């Protein structure tokens, strides 16, 4: 038996050293150990790390499974901030696969979670709205897209994220022909 934290740290070192396969193995071991130890917070952390490396290895379905499980574990353990983080990654993974319906469903769930959350909710809501705007854009619903971009920009500003707020405003200006 190995310490999941140690496995995660070593996996991150391998990931930084551009050795994603080794990192993936260590993250998978960390998931197994966190399950064995019945440590839900460590399990969420390990699942998120495994999901990220699976994305970099171009295994989006496996990454989505990791993010989905992380969101469920976080929800079951009343960790809305961790649940929101996992849902954001899951929606992004679905969007990258052009699974817009699944991404939209996850964004709706994310909006519901962040409505209840207190800390960091504005940034998570902004990311969800921004992602929904990207989904609407692909479906060419410009009125809804404009509303989502404006709402996301406002929330990004409230959260102090001027870079993403400016990105939303620029996208909105382009959409409106300004």
C-alpha positions, 0 to 999 in steps of 0.5 A, spaced: 500 500 500 502 506 498 500 513 500 495 516 495 498 523 496 505 521 495 503 517 488 499 524 486 506 528 487 510 523 484 505 523 478 505 530 477 513 530 477 512 525 471 507 530 468 511 536 468 517 531 466 513 530 460 512 523 461 504 522 461 504 515 461 508 514 467 504 520 471 497 516 468 499 510 472 501 513 478 494 517 478 490 511 477 494 508 483 492 514 487 485 513 485 485 506 487 489 507 494 484 513 496 478 508 494 481 503 499 482 508 504 475 511 504 478 518 503 473 522 499 477 528 498 483 525 496 479 520 491 476 527 488 483 530 487 486 523 484 480 523 479 481 530 477 489 529 476 487 522 472 482 526 468 487 531 466 492 526 464 487 522 460 485 529 456 493 530 455 493 523 452 487 524 448 483 519 452 477 524 452 472 518 454 476 516 460 477 523 462 470 524 462 469 518 466 474 521 471 471 527 472 464 525 472 466 520 478 469 526 481 463 530 481 459 525 484 463 523 490 464 531 491 456 532 491 455 526 496 460 529 501 457 536 500 463 539 497 460 544 492 466 547 490 470 541 488 463 538 485 463 545 481 471 544 479 469 537 476 463 539 473 467 544 469 472 539 467 467 534 465 463 540 461 469 542 457 471 535 455 464 534 452 465 540 449 471 538 446 468 532 443 462 536 440 457 533 445 454 539 446 447 536 449 451 533 454 456 539 455 449 543 456 446 538 461 453 539 465 453 546 465 445 546 467 447 542 473 453 546 474 449 552 475 444 549 480 450 547 484 454 554 484 447 557 486 447 554 492 455 555 493 458 561 497 465 561 496 468 561 489 461 561 486 461 567 481 467 564 478 464 557 477 458 560 474 461 565 470 465 559 467 458 555 466 455 561 462 461 562 458 461 554 456 454 555 455 455 561 450 460 557 446 455 551 446 449 556 443 454 559 438 455 552 435 448 552 435 447 559 432 442 562 437 445 569 437 440 572 442 441 567 447 449 567 446 449 575 447 445 574 454 450 568 456 456 572 454 454 579 458 452 575 464 459 571 464 463 577 463 459 580 469 461 574 473 468 574 471 469 581 473 465 580 480 470 574 481 476 579 479 478 575 473 479 581 468 482 576 462 476 572 461 471 578 462 475 581 457 474 575 452 467 575 453 466 582 452 470 582 445 466 576 443 460 580 445 462 586 441 464 581 435 457 578 435 454 585 435 458 587 429 461 593 434 
